[in-house]
Amino acid sequence: PPGEQAGLNASGGQSAASAAAGAARASASVVADFFATARNPKVCFFHVFFKLAALVFYFVGRHVLGAYVLTFILTVVLCAFDFWTVKNITGRLLVGMRWWNDIKDDGSSQWYFESMTDETTVDPKDKSIFWGALYAWPVIWLVALILNFLAFSWDWLLLIMMVFVFAIANVVGYWKCSKDQKRQMAEWAKSRAVRAVVSNWF
């Protein structure tokens, strides 16, 4: 009967909604547990949040809404937030590093690095989240860049190239900073060894 069929449809819809809500809660619980084991869970969350927000809005804006201008603006803004957050906050708090680049009057650029000398104080979970997200982010957009180039999607290539530049800039900056940190740690260890030898002799 029509009434019974309508009741079954409504029941099925409610069951699907309940299942979706349950899956969402389970996913949120897994994510919360993952970040909870880090020393700085909130910092780790925001290290990933702007990346995921930009990626989700890019796919929704492009493939669901079909709004090029809105997708372009909000994706670039979110990626700019991510670039600033990673460069100035999460790198300093999660791995004890920070970098910046100054352009001199003659047009040349000067790199500056800040890093802690003792890397053993860095939490392993914080470190893995930081470096994992940092390196994965440009790889995702590089794949999108290649796919859109092969599909001749020139309009979207401009957006993807801008996001890729944001992502790779932080990778280059922190890679250089990491090399500088290792050099400082080697010099620190060498100086400690020299002092130990001198103290034993005298």
Residue pairs with C-beta under 8 A, 6 or more apart in sequence:
35 41
35 44
35 45
35 129
37 125
38 44
38 123
38 125
38 126
38 129
39 123
39 125
39 126
40 93
40 94
40 123
40 126
43 89
43 90
43 93
43 94
43 126
44 90
44 94
44 125
44 126
44 129
44 130
46 85
46 89
46 90
47 85
47 86
47 90
47 94
47 129
47 130
47 133
48 129
48 133
50 78
50 79
50 81
50 82
50 85
51 82
51 133
51 137
53 78
54 75
54 78
54 79
54 82
54 163
55 140
57 71
57 74
57 75
57 78
58 71
58 75
58 159
58 163
61 67
61 70
61 71
61 74
61 75
62 68
62 71
62 156
65 71
68 155
68 156
71 159
72 158
72 159
75 159
75 163
76 159
76 162
76 163
79 162
79 163
79 166
79 167
80 166
82 137
82 166
83 166
83 167
83 169
83 170
86 134
86 170
87 98
87 99
87 100
87 170
87 173
88 98
90 130
91 97
91 98
91 99
91 130
91 170
91 174
91 177
92 98
92 114
93 126
94 122
94 123
94 126
94 127
94 129
94 130
95 122
95 126
95 127
95 130
95 131
95 174
96 115
96 116
96 119
96 121
96 122
96 181
97 113
97 114
97 115
97 116
97 174
97 177
97 178
97 181
98 113
98 114
98 115
98 177
99 111
99 112
99 113
99 114
99 173
99 174
99 176
99 177
100 111
100 112
100 173
101 109
101 110
101 111
101 112
101 173
102 109
102 110
102 112
103 109
103 110
104 110
111 173
111 176
113 176
113 177
113 180
113 181
114 177
115 177
115 178
115 180
115 181
115 184
116 122
116 181
117 181
117 184
117 185
117 188
118 185
118 188
119 181
119 185
134 170
134 171
134 174
135 171
137 167
137 170
137 171
138 164
138 167
138 168
138 171
141 160
141 163
141 164
141 167
142 164
144 160
145 157
145 160
145 161
145 164
148 156
148 157
148 160
149 157
